[in-house]
Amino acid sequence: MASSVFTALDLKPQIDFVEIPADIREKYQYFTKADMQKVIQAGYTAGFTPLELAVSDYVKSYLNSHSYY
């Protein structure tokens, strides 16, 4: 997601990885992905927006334009 923010701002990504402290590593969730099967089974047919496109729209349409509402 961070890469998408840089791309939306037309900036070269400058991302540093920070190690998760050892004492919380086992409790940290590194990856999440919603199972959308129930939504589809309930009749949703409009499709889903890719994360990169959604981040770009949010950054350009709201954050970068200072249009927060």
C-alpha positions in Angstrom: 0.0 0.0 0.0 2.8 2.4 0.7 4.1 2.0 -2.8 0.7 3.0 -4.1 0.8 6.2 -2.1 4.2 7.1 -3.6 2.9 6.3 -7.1 -0.2 8.4 -6.6 2.0 11.3 -5.7 4.4 10.7 -8.6 7.2 10.2 -6.2 10.0 7.6 -6.2 9.2 5.1 -3.3 11.5 5.6 -0.3 10.4 2.8 2.1 12.5 1.5 4.9 11.6 -1.8 6.5 11.5 -1.7 10.3 11.8 -5.0 12.1 8.9 -6.0 14.3 10.1 -6.2 17.9 10.7 -9.8 18.9 8.4 -9.7 21.9 5.3 -9.0 19.6 6.2 -10.9 16.5 4.0 -13.9 17.3 1.0 -11.6 17.9 1.5 -9.5 14.7 -0.7 -10.2 11.7 1.5 -9.7 8.6 -1.2 -10.3 6.0 -4.9 -9.9 5.8 -7.3 -10.7 3.0 -11.0 -10.7 3.4 -13.0 -13.6 2.1 -15.6 -12.0 -0.1 -17.6 -15.1 -0.8 -20.4 -14.2 1.6 -20.8 -10.8 -0.1 -20.9 -12.4 -3.5 -23.3 -15.1 -2.3 -25.6 -12.4 -0.9 -26.0 -11.0 -4.4 -23.2 -8.4 -4.8 -22.3 -8.2 -8.5 -20.7 -4.7 -9.0 -17.1 -5.9 -8.7 -14.3 -4.7 -6.5 -11.8 -1.9 -6.8 -8.1 -2.9 -6.8 -6.2 -1.6 -3.8 -3.7 0.4 -5.9 -6.6 2.2 -7.8 -8.5 2.9 -4.5 -5.3 4.3 -2.8 -4.6 6.5 -5.9 -8.1 7.8 -5.9 -8.1 8.6 -2.2 -4.7 10.3 -2.3 -5.4 12.4 -5.4 -9.1 13.2 -4.8 -8.9 13.8 -1.0 -5.6 14.1 0.6 -3.5 15.8 -2.1 -6.4 18.2 -3.0 -7.1 19.0 0.7 -10.7 18.0 0.0 -11.3 16.0 3.2 -15.1 16.0 3.1 
